[in-house]
């Protein structure tokens, strides 16, 4: 069983950093649930929080700050208008 878990983490990590982090978070959550030793549980919980923070950092790279969907639409329309102007002129 451990071999399968490691293999799935290895496969997820090979896909992308985010996939690896998400799989690691899942595995840590399972380990925390199954853990009976308080010291081990605390260590796993700390690592879980580190992984959650890393996931949040990765997600923030994909979300532009301060830019709304409407702003993005306006930029695309302006780009298209400029392209049309170049073609016709």
PyMOL Python script that loads the backbone (N, CA, C, O; Angstrom):
from pymol import cmd

cmd.read_pdbstr("""\
ATOM      1  N   UNK A   1       0.824  -1.203   0.000  1.00  0.00           N
ATOM      2  CA  UNK A   1       0.000   0.000   0.000  1.00  0.00           C
ATOM      3  C   UNK A   1       0.863   1.260   0.000  1.00  0.00           C
ATOM      4  O   UNK A   1       0.576   2.207  -0.733  1.00  0.00           O
ATOM      5  N   UNK A   2       1.920   1.279   0.819  1.00  0.00           N
ATOM      6  CA  UNK A   2       2.809   2.437   0.849  1.00  0.00           C
ATOM      7  C   UNK A   2       3.430   2.671  -0.520  1.00  0.00           C
ATOM      8  O   UNK A   2       3.599   3.813  -0.949  1.00  0.00           O
ATOM      9  N   UNK A   3       3.766   1.587  -1.199  1.00  0.00           N
ATOM     10  CA  UNK A   3       4.357   1.698  -2.514  1.00  0.00           C
ATOM     11  C   UNK A   3       3.416   2.413  -3.489  1.00  0.00           C
ATOM     12  O   UNK A   3       3.861   3.231  -4.294  1.00  0.00           O
ATOM     13  N   UNK A   4       2.129   2.110  -3.417  1.00  0.00           N
ATOM     14  CA  UNK A   4       1.159   2.773  -4.285  1.00  0.00           C
ATOM     15  C   UNK A   4       1.053   4.254  -3.975  1.00  0.00           C
ATOM     16  O   UNK A   4       0.955   5.074  -4.888  1.00  0.00           O
ATOM     17  N   UNK A   5       1.073   4.605  -2.700  1.00  0.00           N
ATOM     18  CA  UNK A   5       0.997   6.015  -2.329  1.00  0.00           C
ATOM     19  C   UNK A   5       2.205   6.768  -2.864  1.00  0.00           C
ATOM     20  O   UNK A   5       2.060   7.848  -3.435  1.00  0.00           O
ATOM     21  N   UNK A   6       3.402   6.201  -2.682  1.00  0.00           N
ATOM     22  CA  UNK A   6       4.602   6.858  -3.185  1.00  0.00           C
ATOM     23  C   UNK A   6       4.569   6.972  -4.700  1.00  0.00           C
ATOM     24  O   UNK A   6       4.991   7.980  -5.265  1.00  0.00           O
ATOM     25  N   UNK A   7       4.067   5.941  -5.348  1.00  0.00           N
ATOM     26  CA  UNK A   7       3.988   5.977  -6.793  1.00  0.00           C
ATOM     27  C   UNK A   7       3.022   7.069  -7.256  1.00  0.00           C
ATOM     28  O   UNK A   7       3.312   7.773  -8.223  1.00  0.00           O
ATOM     29  N   UNK A   8       1.889   7.219  -6.587  1.00  0.00           N
ATOM     30  CA  UNK A   8       0.949   8.249  -7.012  1.00  0.00           C
ATOM     31  C   UNK A   8       1.519   9.646  -6.773  1.00  0.00           C
ATOM     32  O   UNK A   8       1.259  10.562  -7.553  1.00  0.00           O
ATOM     33  N   UNK A   9       2.288   9.812  -5.709  1.00  0.00           N
ATOM     34  CA  UNK A   9       2.934  11.103  -5.461  1.00  0.00           C
ATOM     35  C   UNK A   9       4.000  11.353  -6.522  1.00  0.00           C
ATOM     36  O   UNK A   9       4.155  12.476  -7.001  1.00  0.00           O
ATOM     37  N   UNK A  10       4.721  10.320  -6.880  1.00  0.00           N
ATOM     38  CA  UNK A  10       5.746  10.447  -7.914  1.00  0.00           C
ATOM     39  C   UNK A  10       5.125  10.823  -9.255  1.00  0.00           C
ATOM     40  O   UNK A  10       5.635  11.693  -9.961  1.00  0.00           O
ATOM     41  N   UNK A  11       4.038  10.173  -9.597  1.00  0.00           N
ATOM     42  CA  UNK A  11       3.347  10.467 -10.858  1.00  0.00           C
ATOM     43  C   UNK A  11       2.803  11.889 -10.845  1.00  0.00           C
ATOM     44  O   UNK A  11       2.945  12.621 -11.824  1.00  0.00           O
ATOM     45  N   UNK A  12       2.179  12.279  -9.733  1.00  0.00           N
ATOM     46  CA  UNK A  12       1.621  13.632  -9.638  1.00  0.00           C
ATOM     47  C   UNK A  12       2.723  14.678  -9.714  1.00  0.00           C
ATOM     48  O   UNK A  12       2.551  15.712 -10.359  1.00  0.00           O
ATOM     49  N   UNK A  13       3.841  14.424  -9.070  1.00  0.00           N
ATOM     50  CA  UNK A  13       4.945  15.375  -9.089  1.00  0.00           C
ATOM     51  C   UNK A  13       5.524  15.526 -10.488  1.00  0.00           C
ATOM     52  O   UNK A  13       5.971  16.608 -10.871  1.00  0.00           O
ATOM     53  N   UNK A  14       5.514  14.442 -11.245  1.00  0.00           N
ATOM     54  CA  UNK A  14       6.032  14.498 -12.611  1.00  0.00           C
ATOM     55  C   UNK A  14       5.130  15.326 -13.510  1.00  0.00           C
ATOM     56  O   UNK A  14       5.608  15.929 -14.471  1.00  0.00           O
ATOM     57  N   UNK A  15       3.828  15.369 -13.218  1.00  0.00           N
ATOM     58  CA  UNK A  15       2.887  16.144 -14.035  1.00  0.00           C
ATOM     59  C   UNK A  15       3.157  17.633 -13.895  1.00  0.00           C
ATOM     60  O   UNK A  15       3.427  18.328 -14.875  1.00  0.00           O
ATOM     61  N   UNK A  16       3.079  18.102 -12.675  1.00  0.00           N
ATOM     62  CA  UNK A  16       3.328  19.511 -12.407  1.00  0.00           C
ATOM     63  C   UNK A  16       3.564  19.686 -10.918  1.00  0.00           C
ATOM     64  O   UNK A  16       3.240  18.814 -10.111  1.00  0.00           O
ATOM     65  N   UNK A  17       4.120  20.803 -10.580  1.00  0.00           N
ATOM     66  CA  UNK A  17       4.371  21.083  -9.164  1.00  0.00           C
ATOM     67  C   UNK A  17       3.050  21.127  -8.398  1.00  0.00           C
ATOM     68  O   UNK A  17       2.952  20.608  -7.286  1.00  0.00           O
ATOM     69  N   UNK A  18       2.040  21.748  -8.999  1.00  0.00           N
ATOM     70  CA  UNK A  18       0.745  21.861  -8.343  1.00  0.00           C
ATOM     71  C   UNK A  18       0.132  20.488  -8.107  1.00  0.00           C
ATOM     72  O   UNK A  18      -0.397  20.229  -7.026  1.00  0.00           O
ATOM     73  N   UNK A  19       0.192  19.602  -9.099  1.00  0.00           N
ATOM     74  CA  UNK A  19      -0.349  18.252  -8.928  1.00  0.00           C
ATOM     75  C   UNK A  19       0.361  17.524  -7.795  1.00  0.00           C
ATOM     76  O   UNK A  19      -0.272  16.835  -6.994  1.00  0.00           O
ATOM     77  N   UNK A  20       1.672  17.683  -7.735  1.00  0.00           N
ATOM     78  CA  UNK A  20       2.438  17.061  -6.661  1.00  0.00           C
ATOM     79  C   UNK A  20       2.052  17.586  -5.295  1.00  0.00           C
ATOM     80  O   UNK A  20       1.919  16.822  -4.339  1.00  0.00           O
ATOM     81  N   UNK A  21       1.874  18.897  -5.207  1.00  0.00           N
ATOM     82  CA  UNK A  21       1.469  19.503  -3.932  1.00  0.00           C
ATOM     83  C   UNK A  21       0.078  19.046  -3.508  1.00  0.00           C
ATOM     84  O   UNK A  21      -0.158  18.762  -2.334  1.00  0.00           O
ATOM     85  N   UNK A  22      -0.835  18.978  -4.464  1.00  0.00           N
ATOM     86  CA  UNK A  22      -2.198  18.545  -4.140  1.00  0.00           C
ATOM     87  C   UNK A  22      -2.226  17.101  -3.663  1.00  0.00           C
ATOM     88  O   UNK A  22      -2.949  16.764  -2.726  1.00  0.00           O
ATOM     89  N   UNK A  23      -1.433  16.245  -4.313  1.00  0.00           N
ATOM     90  CA  UNK A  23      -1.365  14.845  -3.897  1.00  0.00           C
ATOM     91  C   UNK A  23      -0.701  14.724  -2.526  1.00  0.00           C
ATOM     92  O   UNK A  23      -1.139  13.934  -1.690  1.00  0.00           O
ATOM     93  N   UNK A  24       0.344  15.498  -2.297  1.00  0.00           N
ATOM     94  CA  UNK A  24       1.010  15.481  -0.996  1.00  0.00           C
ATOM     95  C   UNK A  24       0.060  15.947   0.104  1.00  0.00           C
ATOM     96  O   UNK A  24       0.050  15.379   1.196  1.00  0.00           O
ATOM     97  N   UNK A  25      -0.732  16.969  -0.173  1.00  0.00           N
ATOM     98  CA  UNK A  25      -1.714  17.442   0.801  1.00  0.00           C
ATOM     99  C   UNK A  25      -2.716  16.342   1.133  1.00  0.00           C
ATOM    100  O   UNK A  25      -3.061  16.135   2.297  1.00  0.00           O
ATOM    101  N   UNK A  26      -3.182  15.634   0.092  1.00  0.00           N
ATOM    102  CA  UNK A  26      -4.133  14.540   0.307  1.00  0.00           C
ATOM    103  C   UNK A  26      -3.517  13.443   1.169  1.00  0.00           C
ATOM    104  O   UNK A  26      -4.142  12.946   2.107  1.00  0.00           O
ATOM    105  N   UNK A  27      -2.293  13.078   0.838  1.00  0.00           N
ATOM    106  CA  UNK A  27      -1.633  12.018   1.591  1.00  0.00           C
ATOM    107  C   UNK A  27      -1.350  12.430   3.033  1.00  0.00           C
ATOM    108  O   UNK A  27      -1.476  11.614   3.946  1.00  0.00           O
ATOM    109  N   UNK A  28      -0.975  13.674   3.242  1.00  0.00           N
ATOM    110  CA  UNK A  28      -0.747  14.154   4.607  1.00  0.00           C
ATOM    111  C   UNK A  28      -2.046  14.143   5.411  1.00  0.00           C
ATOM    112  O   UNK A  28      -2.045  13.787   6.589  1.00  0.00           O
ATOM    113  N   UNK A  29      -3.142  14.528   4.781  1.00  0.00           N
ATOM    114  CA  UNK A  29      -4.431  14.517   5.484  1.00  0.00           C
ATOM    115  C   UNK A  29      -4.802  13.107   5.922  1.00  0.00           C
ATOM    116  O   UNK A  29      -5.276  12.909   7.041  1.00  0.00           O
ATOM    117  N   UNK A  30      -4.591  12.129   5.049  1.00  0.00           N
ATOM    118  CA  UNK A  30      -4.871  10.734   5.388  1.00  0.00           C
ATOM    119  C   UNK A  30      -3.963  10.288   6.533  1.00  0.00           C
ATOM    120  O   UNK A  30      -4.415   9.642   7.479  1.00  0.00           O
ATOM    121  N   UNK A  31      -2.689  10.635   6.439  1.00  0.00           N
ATOM    122  CA  UNK A  31      -1.736  10.257   7.488  1.00  0.00           C
ATOM    123  C   UNK A  31      -2.099  10.867   8.830  1.00  0.00           C
ATOM    124  O   UNK A  31      -1.975  10.213   9.866  1.00  0.00           O
ATOM    125  N   UNK A  32      -2.542  12.109   8.818  1.00  0.00           N
ATOM    126  CA  UNK A  32      -2.957  12.778  10.061  1.00  0.00           C
ATOM    127  C   UNK A  32      -4.155  12.051  10.662  1.00  0.00           C
ATOM    128  O   UNK A  32      -4.206  11.814  11.869  1.00  0.00           O
ATOM    129  N   UNK A  33      -5.113  11.703   9.815  1.00  0.00           N
ATOM    130  CA  UNK A  33      -6.293  10.992  10.302  1.00  0.00           C
ATOM    131  C   UNK A  33      -5.945   9.639  10.918  1.00  0.00           C
ATOM    132  O   UNK A  33      -6.569   9.223  11.894  1.00  0.00           O
ATOM    133  N   UNK A  34      -4.964   8.959  10.358  1.00  0.00           N
ATOM    134  CA  UNK A  34      -4.604   7.623  10.819  1.00  0.00           C
ATOM    135  C   UNK A  34      -3.587   7.622  11.965  1.00  0.00           C
ATOM    136  O   UNK A  34      -3.387   6.598  12.619  1.00  0.00           O
ATOM    137  N   UNK A  35      -2.957   8.752  12.200  1.00  0.00           N
ATOM    138  CA  UNK A  35      -1.881   8.831  13.181  1.00  0.00           C
ATOM    139  C   UNK A  35      -2.429   8.764  14.617  1.00  0.00           C
ATOM    140  O   UNK A  35      -3.438   9.391  14.943  1.00  0.00           O
ATOM    141  N   UNK A  36      -1.735   7.987  15.468  1.00  0.00           N
ATOM    142  CA  UNK A  36      -2.158   7.882  16.870  1.00  0.00           C
ATOM    143  C   UNK A  36      -1.166   8.569  17.802  1.00  0.00           C
ATOM    144  O   UNK A  36      -1.538   8.959  18.910  1.00  0.00           O
ATOM    145  N   UNK A  37       0.072   8.724  17.383  1.00  0.00           N
ATOM    146  CA  UNK A  37       1.094   9.363  18.204  1.00  0.00           C
ATOM    147  C   UNK A  37       0.955  10.882  18.110  1.00  0.00           C
ATOM    148  O   UNK A  37       0.988  11.444  17.015  1.00  0.00           O
ATOM    149  N   UNK A  38       0.800  11.539  19.248  1.00  0.00           N
ATOM    150  CA  UNK A  38       0.569  12.989  19.278  1.00  0.00           C
ATOM    151  C   UNK A  38       1.734  13.767  18.668  1.00  0.00           C
ATOM    152  O   UNK A  38       1.516  14.746  17.955  1.00  0.00           O
ATOM    153  N   UNK A  39       2.963  13.342  18.939  1.00  0.00           N
ATOM    154  CA  UNK A  39       4.128  14.046  18.403  1.00  0.00           C
ATOM    155  C   UNK A  39       4.180  13.918  16.880  1.00  0.00           C
ATOM    156  O   UNK A  39       4.447  14.894  16.179  1.00  0.00           O
ATOM    157  N   UNK A  40       3.927  12.726  16.381  1.00  0.00           N
ATOM    158  CA  UNK A  40       3.906  12.519  14.933  1.00  0.00           C
ATOM    159  C   UNK A  40       2.774  13.307  14.280  1.00  0.00           C
ATOM    160  O   UNK A  40       2.936  13.869  13.197  1.00  0.00           O
ATOM    161  N   UNK A  41       1.631  13.340  14.952  1.00  0.00           N
ATOM    162  CA  UNK A  41       0.487  14.073  14.409  1.00  0.00           C
ATOM    163  C   UNK A  41       0.807  15.565  14.310  1.00  0.00           C
ATOM    164  O   UNK A  41       0.445  16.221  13.333  1.00  0.00           O
ATOM    165  N   UNK A  42       1.487  16.092  15.327  1.00  0.00           N
ATOM    166  CA  UNK A  42       1.869  17.509  15.311  1.00  0.00           C
ATOM    167  C   UNK A  42       2.845  17.800  14.168  1.00  0.00           C
ATOM    168  O   UNK A  42       2.735  18.827  13.498  1.00  0.00           O
ATOM    169  N   UNK A  43       3.793  16.895  13.950  1.00  0.00           N
ATOM    170  CA  UNK A  43       4.752  17.068  12.856  1.00  0.00           C
ATOM    171  C   UNK A  43       4.042  17.011  11.504  1.00  0.00           C
ATOM    172  O   UNK A  43       4.305  17.827  10.622  1.00  0.00           O
ATOM    173  N   UNK A  44       3.153  16.055  11.353  1.00  0.00           N
ATOM    174  CA  UNK A  44       2.391  15.946  10.108  1.00  0.00           C
ATOM    175  C   UNK A  44       1.519  17.180   9.881  1.00  0.00           C
ATOM    176  O   UNK A  44       1.405  17.662   8.754  1.00  0.00           O
ATOM    177  N   UNK A  45       0.906  17.687  10.943  1.00  0.00           N
ATOM    178  CA  UNK A  45       0.045  18.874  10.827  1.00  0.00           C
ATOM    179  C   UNK A  45       0.872  20.092  10.396  1.00  0.00           C
ATOM    180  O   UNK A  45       0.423  20.895   9.579  1.00  0.00           O
ATOM    181  N   UNK A  46       2.069  20.218  10.948  1.00  0.00           N
ATOM    182  CA  UNK A  46       2.935  21.337  10.564  1.00  0.00           C
ATOM    183  C   UNK A  46       3.321  21.228   9.089  1.00  0.00           C
ATOM    184  O   UNK A  46       3.319  22.224   8.367  1.00  0.00           O
ATOM    185  N   UNK A  47       3.645  20.038   8.656  1.00  0.00           N
ATOM    186  CA  UNK A  47       3.997  19.828   7.249  1.00  0.00           C
ATOM    187  C   UNK A  47       2.788  20.088   6.347  1.00  0.00           C
ATOM    188  O   UNK A  47       2.921  20.651   5.261  1.00  0.00           O
ATOM    189  N   UNK A  48       1.617  19.672   6.808  1.00  0.00           N
ATOM    190  CA  UNK A  48       0.375  19.908   6.061  1.00  0.00           C
ATOM    191  C   UNK A  48       0.172  21.414   5.839  1.00  0.00           C
ATOM    192  O   UNK A  48      -0.162  21.848   4.737  1.00  0.00           O
ATOM    193  N   UNK A  49       0.377  22.197   6.896  1.00  0.00           N
ATOM    194  CA  UNK A  49       0.213  23.653   6.778  1.00  0.00           C
ATOM    195  C   UNK A  49       1.235  24.245   5.814  1.00  0.00           C
ATOM    196  O   UNK A  49       0.920  25.187   5.087  1.00  0.00           O
ATOM    197  N   UNK A  50       2.459  23.706   5.798  1.00  0.00           N
ATOM    198  CA  UNK A  50       3.471  24.163   4.843  1.00  0.00           C
ATOM    199  C   UNK A  50       3.023  23.898   3.409  1.00  0.00           C
ATOM    200  O   UNK A  50       3.183  24.743   2.528  1.00  0.00           O
ATOM    201  N   UNK A  51       2.461  22.714   3.191  1.00  0.00           N
ATOM    202  CA  UNK A  51       2.007  22.347   1.846  1.00  0.00           C
ATOM    203  C   UNK A  51       0.816  23.214   1.433  1.00  0.00           C
ATOM    204  O   UNK A  51       0.736  23.642   0.282  1.00  0.00           O
ATOM    205  N   UNK A  52      -0.098  23.474   2.346  1.00  0.00           N
ATOM    206  CA  UNK A  52      -1.246  24.339   2.049  1.00  0.00           C
ATOM    207  C   UNK A  52      -0.749  25.739   1.664  1.00  0.00           C
ATOM    208  O   UNK A  52      -1.279  26.350   0.736  1.00  0.00           O
ATOM    209  N   UNK A  53       0.257  26.243   2.370  1.00  0.00           N
ATOM    210  CA  UNK A  53       0.826  27.557   2.041  1.00  0.00           C
ATOM    211  C   UNK A  53       1.486  27.532   0.661  1.00  0.00           C
ATOM    212  O   UNK A  53       1.368  28.492  -0.100  1.00  0.00           O
ATOM    213  N   UNK A  54       2.176  26.445   0.338  1.00  0.00           N
ATOM    214  CA  UNK A  54       2.810  26.324  -0.976  1.00  0.00           C
ATOM    215  C   UNK A  54       1.759  26.285  -2.083  1.00  0.00           C
ATOM    216  O   UNK A  54       1.961  26.858  -3.154  1.00  0.00           O
ATOM    217  N   UNK A  55       0.648  25.615  -1.830  1.00  0.00           N
ATOM    218  CA  UNK A  55      -0.447  25.573  -2.801  1.00  0.00           C
ATOM    219  C   UNK A  55      -1.017  26.975  -3.019  1.00  0.00           C
ATOM    220  O   UNK A  55      -1.275  27.379  -4.153  1.00  0.00           O
ATOM    221  N   UNK A  56      -1.207  27.704  -1.934  1.00  0.00           N
ATOM    222  CA  UNK A  56      -1.719  29.077  -2.049  1.00  0.00           C
ATOM    223  C   UNK A  56      -0.752  29.945  -2.851  1.00  0.00           C
ATOM    224  O   UNK A  56      -1.184  30.772  -3.653  1.00  0.00           O
ATOM    225  N   UNK A  57       0.553  29.764  -2.640  1.00  0.00           N
ATOM    226  CA  UNK A  57       1.546  30.518  -3.411  1.00  0.00           C
ATOM    227  C   UNK A  57       1.458  30.189  -4.892  1.00  0.00           C
ATOM    228  O   UNK A  57       1.516  31.084  -5.735  1.00  0.00           O
ATOM    229  N   UNK A  58       1.318  28.901  -5.215  1.00  0.00           N
ATOM    230  CA  UNK A  58       1.195  28.491  -6.609  1.00  0.00           C
ATOM    231  C   UNK A  58      -0.065  29.072  -7.238  1.00  0.00           C
ATOM    232  O   UNK A  58      -0.034  29.556  -8.370  1.00  0.00           O
ATOM    233  N   UNK A  59      -1.180  29.025  -6.497  1.00  0.00           N
ATOM    234  CA  UNK A  59      -2.442  29.543  -7.031  1.00  0.00           C
ATOM    235  C   UNK A  59      -2.362  31.043  -7.269  1.00  0.00           C
ATOM    236  O   UNK A  59      -2.945  31.547  -8.228  1.00  0.00           O
ATOM    237  N   UNK A  60      -1.651  31.760  -6.415  1.00  0.00           N
ATOM    238  CA  UNK A  60      -1.569  33.212  -6.566  1.00  0.00           C
ATOM    239  C   UNK A  60      -0.797  33.606  -7.819  1.00  0.00           C
ATOM    240  O   UNK A  60      -0.955  34.722  -8.314  1.00  0.00           O
ATOM    241  N   UNK A  61       0.032  32.709  -8.335  1.00  0.00           N
ATOM    242  CA  UNK A  61       0.772  32.997  -9.567  1.00  0.00           C
ATOM    243  C   UNK A  61      -0.152  33.052 -10.773  1.00  0.00           C
ATOM    244  O   UNK A  61       0.155  33.710 -11.766  1.00  0.00           O
ATOM    245  N   UNK A  62      -1.283  32.363 -10.688  1.00  0.00           N
ATOM    246  CA  UNK A  62      -2.199  32.270 -11.823  1.00  0.00           C
ATOM    247  C   UNK A  62      -3.309  33.311 -11.777  1.00  0.00           C
ATOM    248  O   UNK A  62      -4.000  33.512 -12.776  1.00  0.00           O
ATOM    249  N   UNK A  63      -3.495  33.972 -10.649  1.00  0.00           N
ATOM    250  CA  UNK A  63      -4.564  34.948 -10.505  1.00  0.00           C
ATOM    251  C   UNK A  63      -3.958  36.340 -10.485  1.00  0.00           C
ATOM    252  O   UNK A  63      -3.284  36.702  -9.520  1.00  0.00           O
ATOM    253  N   UNK A  64      -4.181  37.123 -11.522  1.00  0.00           N
ATOM    254  CA  UNK A  64      -3.638  38.479 -11.512  1.00  0.00           C
ATOM    255  C   UNK A  64      -4.310  39.313 -10.433  1.00  0.00           C
ATOM    256  O   UNK A  64      -5.535  39.307 -10.306  1.00  0.00           O
ATOM    257  N   UNK A  65      -3.519  40.018  -9.672  1.00  0.00           N
ATOM    258  CA  UNK A  65      -4.072  40.825  -8.585  1.00  0.00           C
ATOM    259  C   UNK A  65      -4.605  42.140  -9.133  1.00  0.00           C
ATOM    260  O   UNK A  65      -3.945  42.799  -9.937  1.00  0.00           O
ATOM    261  N   UNK A  66      -5.772  42.511  -8.706  1.00  0.00           N
ATOM    262  CA  UNK A  66      -6.358  43.787  -9.078  1.00  0.00           C
ATOM    263  C   UNK A  66      -6.926  43.841 -10.486  1.00  0.00           C
ATOM    264  O   UNK A  66      -7.359  44.904 -10.931  1.00  0.00           O
ATOM    265  N   UNK A  67      -6.934  42.735 -11.190  1.00  0.00           N
ATOM    266  CA  UNK A  67      -7.458  42.718 -12.555  1.00  0.00           C
ATOM    267  C   UNK A  67      -8.749  41.911 -12.549  1.00  0.00           C
ATOM    268  O   UNK A  67      -8.767  40.742 -12.165  1.00  0.00           O
ATOM    269  N   UNK A  68      -9.810  42.545 -12.975  1.00  0.00           N
ATOM    270  CA  UNK A  68     -11.105  41.868 -13.016  1.00  0.00           C
ATOM    271  C   UNK A  68     -11.346  41.281 -14.395  1.00  0.00           C
ATOM    272  O   UNK A  68     -10.616  41.576 -15.341  1.00  0.00           O
ATOM    273  N   UNK A  69     -12.348  40.468 -14.501  1.00  0.00           N
ATOM    274  CA  UNK A  69     -12.731  39.918 -15.789  1.00  0.00           C
ATOM    275  C   UNK A  69     -13.105  41.014 -16.773  1.00  0.00           C
ATOM    276  O   UNK A  69     -12.816  40.914 -17.965  1.00  0.00           O
ATOM    277  N   UNK A  70     -13.748  42.057 -16.271  1.00  0.00           N
ATOM    278  CA  UNK A  70     -14.121  43.182 -17.127  1.00  0.00           C
ATOM    279  C   UNK A  70     -12.874  43.883 -17.662  1.00  0.00           C
ATOM    280  O   UNK A  70     -12.833  44.275 -18.829  1.00  0.00           O
ATOM    281  N   UNK A  71     -11.860  44.042 -16.815  1.00  0.00           N
ATOM    282  CA  UNK A  71     -10.605  44.650 -17.265  1.00  0.00           C
ATOM    283  C   UNK A  71      -9.969  43.821 -18.378  1.00  0.00           C
ATOM    284  O   UNK A  71      -9.479  44.366 -19.367  1.00  0.00           O
ATOM    285  N   UNK A  72      -9.982  42.502 -18.209  1.00  0.00           N
ATOM    286  CA  UNK A  72      -9.409  41.622 -19.216  1.00  0.00           C
ATOM    287  C   UNK A  72     -10.179  41.719 -20.527  1.00  0.00           C
ATOM    288  O   UNK A  72      -9.577  41.720 -21.601  1.00  0.00           O
ATOM    289  N   UNK A  73     -11.494  41.801 -20.449  1.00  0.00           N
ATOM    290  CA  UNK A  73     -12.323  41.942 -21.641  1.00  0.00           C
ATOM    291  C   UNK A  73     -12.004  43.239 -22.368  1.00  0.00           C
ATOM    292  O   UNK A  73     -11.880  43.252 -23.593  1.00  0.00           O
ATOM    293  N   UNK A  74     -11.871  44.330 -21.623  1.00  0.00           N
ATOM    294  CA  UNK A  74     -11.537  45.622 -22.237  1.00  0.00           C
ATOM    295  C   UNK A  74     -10.199  45.556 -22.961  1.00  0.00           C
ATOM    296  O   UNK A  74     -10.068  46.082 -24.066  1.00  0.00           O
ATOM    297  N   UNK A  75      -9.209  44.919 -22.355  1.00  0.00           N
ATOM    298  CA  UNK A  75      -7.883  44.801 -22.972  1.00  0.00           C
ATOM    299  C   UNK A  75      -7.978  44.006 -24.266  1.00  0.00           C
ATOM    300  O   UNK A  75      -7.387  44.397 -25.272  1.00  0.00           O
ATOM    301  N   UNK A  76      -8.716  42.887 -24.258  1.00  0.00           N
ATOM    302  CA  UNK A  76      -8.860  42.087 -25.474  1.00  0.00           C
ATOM    303  C   UNK A  76      -9.553  42.866 -26.575  1.00  0.00           C
ATOM    304  O   UNK A  76      -9.161  42.782 -27.739  1.00  0.00           O
ATOM    305  N   UNK A  77     -10.586  43.628 -26.215  1.00  0.00           N
ATOM    306  CA  UNK A  77     -11.295  44.434 -27.227  1.00  0.00           C
ATOM    307  C   UNK A  77     -10.380  45.505 -27.810  1.00  0.00           C
ATOM    308  O   UNK A  77     -10.396  45.752 -29.016  1.00  0.00           O
ATOM    309  N   UNK A  78      -9.586  46.138 -26.956  1.00  0.00           N
ATOM    310  CA  UNK A  78      -8.650  47.163 -27.437  1.00  0.00           C
ATOM    311  C   UNK A  78      -7.607  46.550 -28.360  1.00  0.00           C
ATOM    312  O   UNK A  78      -7.249  47.151 -29.373  1.00  0.00           O
ATOM    313  N   UNK A  79      -7.116  45.365 -28.022  1.00  0.00           N
ATOM    314  CA  UNK A  79      -6.134  44.690 -28.874  1.00  0.00           C
ATOM    315  C   UNK A  79      -6.733  44.351 -30.230  1.00  0.00           C
ATOM    316  O   UNK A  79      -6.094  44.549 -31.263  1.00  0.00           O
ATOM    317  N   UNK A  80      -7.955  43.842 -30.228  1.00  0.00           N
ATOM    318  CA  UNK A  80      -8.620  43.516 -31.498  1.00  0.00           C
ATOM    319  C   UNK A  80      -8.833  44.758 -32.343  1.00  0.00           C
ATOM    320  O   UNK A  80      -8.646  44.725 -33.559  1.00  0.00           O
ATOM    321  N   UNK A  81      -9.226  45.858 -31.703  1.00  0.00           N
ATOM    322  CA  UNK A  81      -9.449  47.106 -32.444  1.00  0.00           C
ATOM    323  C   UNK A  81      -8.145  47.597 -33.062  1.00  0.00           C
ATOM    324  O   UNK A  81      -8.143  48.067 -34.200  1.00  0.00           O
ATOM    325  N   UNK A  82      -7.036  47.495 -32.330  1.00  0.00           N
ATOM    326  CA  UNK A  82      -5.739  47.904 -32.877  1.00  0.00           C
ATOM    327  C   UNK A  82      -5.337  47.008 -34.050  1.00  0.00           C
ATOM    328  O   UNK A  82      -4.817  47.489 -35.056  1.00  0.00           O
ATOM    329  N   UNK A  83      -5.584  45.695 -33.912  1.00  0.00           N
ATOM    330  CA  UNK A  83      -5.254  44.759 -34.989  1.00  0.00           C
ATOM    331  C   UNK A  83      -6.066  45.058 -36.242  1.00  0.00           C
ATOM    332  O   UNK A  83      -5.537  45.020 -37.353  1.00  0.00           O
ATOM    333  N   UNK A  84      -7.343  45.355 -36.067  1.00  0.00           N
ATOM    334  CA  UNK A  84      -8.194  45.706 -37.213  1.00  0.00           C
ATOM    335  C   UNK A  84      -7.706  46.999 -37.870  1.00  0.00           C
ATOM    336  O   UNK A  84      -7.716  47.124 -39.095  1.00  0.00           O
ATOM    337  N   UNK A  85      -7.287  47.938 -37.061  1.00  0.00           N
ATOM    338  CA  UNK A  85      -6.772  49.211 -37.593  1.00  0.00           C
ATOM    339  C   UNK A  85      -5.516  49.015 -38.414  1.00  0.00           C
ATOM    340  O   UNK A  85      -5.328  49.681 -39.432  1.00  0.00           O
ATOM    341  N   UNK A  86      -4.656  48.108 -37.981  1.00  0.00           N
ATOM    342  CA  UNK A  86      -3.419  47.825 -38.727  1.00  0.00           C
ATOM    343  C   UNK A  86      -3.717  47.150 -40.049  1.00  0.00           C
ATOM    344  O   UNK A  86      -3.083  47.447 -41.062  1.00  0.00           O
ATOM    345  N   UNK A  87      -4.682  46.240 -40.044  1.00  0.00           N
ATOM    346  CA  UNK A  87      -5.028  45.501 -41.263  1.00  0.00           C
ATOM    347  C   UNK A  87      -5.671  46.413 -42.307  1.00  0.00           C
ATOM    348  O   UNK A  87      -5.390  46.294 -43.499  1.00  0.00           O
ATOM    349  N   UNK A  88      -6.532  47.318 -41.855  1.00  0.00           N
ATOM    350  CA  UNK A  88      -7.260  48.160 -42.821  1.00  0.00           C
ATOM    351  C   UNK A  88      -6.422  49.352 -43.268  1.00  0.00           C
ATOM    352  O   UNK A  88      -6.717  49.956 -44.299  1.00  0.00           O
ATOM    353  N   UNK A  89      -5.398  49.695 -42.521  1.00  0.00           N
ATOM    354  CA  UNK A  89      -4.638  50.904 -42.857  1.00  0.00           C
ATOM    355  C   UNK A  89      -3.413  50.695 -43.568  1.00  0.00           C
ATOM    356  O   UNK A  89      -2.714  51.656 -43.889  1.00  0.00           O
TER     357      UNK A  89
END
""", "prot")
cmd.dss("prot")
cmd.show_as("cartoon", "prot")
cmd.util.cbc("prot")
cmd.orient("prot")
